[in-house]
Amino acid sequence: MADYLLNYTNKFLLPVQLNTNVIELRKTSEFYELITSGGKLLADYIIVTTGTNPNAYIPEFAQSIDKKTVQIHSSEYKNPHLFPASNTLVVGAGTSGVEIAI
């Protein structure tokens, strides 16, 4: 399975970052800024995935994000059409997060 995912990300030139810790996530007036152990990332949208449990666990910080921002649990994710063509960030490396990201 790991080889398949590696080949998939290489084929479609997906910017997957492994072994990266999230330090901080904040909303600026223009985008989301994610500070990681590997540097800073910017995105128009963010998907946070924290595990494979179908019962939604919503991190506490999610309540402080602007209510106009689309936030969903991976159990609610059906297809990428929910997010317009733009930069979307998936946070988390559980099975569901990896599947959504690719």
Secondary structure, DSSP 8 states (H G I E B T S, - for coil): -HHHHHHHHHHTT-----S--EEEEEE-SSSEEEEETTEEEEESEEEE---S-SS----GGGGGS-TTS----GGG---GGGS-SS-EEEE--SHHHHHHH-
